[in-house]
Amino acid sequence: MTSSRSGTDVPQGPTTAVKMSLLTLTTMVVGSMVGAGVFSLPSRFAQETGVAGALIA
């Protein structure tokens, strides 16, 4: 279904592209790496130190 103001068809759906700066893209990558580390580090730490190390941490 299309809507029209002046009688022409307007396409529906996403038609605009989002433009991001290099700084924004860099911070997104760094944030995803840090976020992944938050979830993987405790399991690695527990494997290396055992129960006592996990309790101290």
C-alpha positions in Angstrom: 0.0 0.0 0.0 1.4 3.4 -0.9 0.4 6.9 0.2 0.4 9.9 -2.1 0.4 13.6 -1.6 0.6 14.9 -5.1 -0.6 11.8 -6.9 2.8 10.0 -7.1 3.5 6.7 -5.3 5.9 6.8 -2.3 7.8 3.6 -1.7 7.3 2.0 1.7 10.0 0.6 3.9 13.5 1.7 4.9 15.0 3.9 2.2 17.4 6.0 4.1 21.0 5.1 5.1 22.4 5.9 8.4 25.8 7.6 8.3 28.2 7.1 11.1 31.6 8.7 11.7 34.8 6.8 12.1 34.8 7.7 15.8 31.3 6.2 16.3 32.2 3.0 14.5 35.5 2.7 16.5 33.7 3.1 19.8 31.1 0.5 18.8 33.8 -2.0 18.0 35.7 -1.2 21.3 32.4 -1.5 23.2 31.6 -4.9 21.8 35.1 -6.2 22.6 34.9 -5.0 26.2 31.4 -6.4 26.5 32.5 -9.8 25.2 35.4 -9.7 27.7 33.0 -9.1 30.6 31.3 -12.4 29.9 34.3 -14.5 29.0 36.8 -13.4 31.7 35.0 -14.8 34.8 34.9 -18.3 33.2 38.6 -18.2 32.3 39.5 -16.9 35.7 37.5 -19.7 37.4 39.2 -22.4 35.3 42.6 -21.1 36.2 42.1 -20.5 39.9 39.4 -22.9 41.0 36.8 -22.3 43.6 39.0 -20.3 46.0 39.9 -17.8 43.3 36.3 -17.5 42.2 35.2 -16.7 45.8 38.0 -14.1 46.2 37.1 -12.4 42.9 
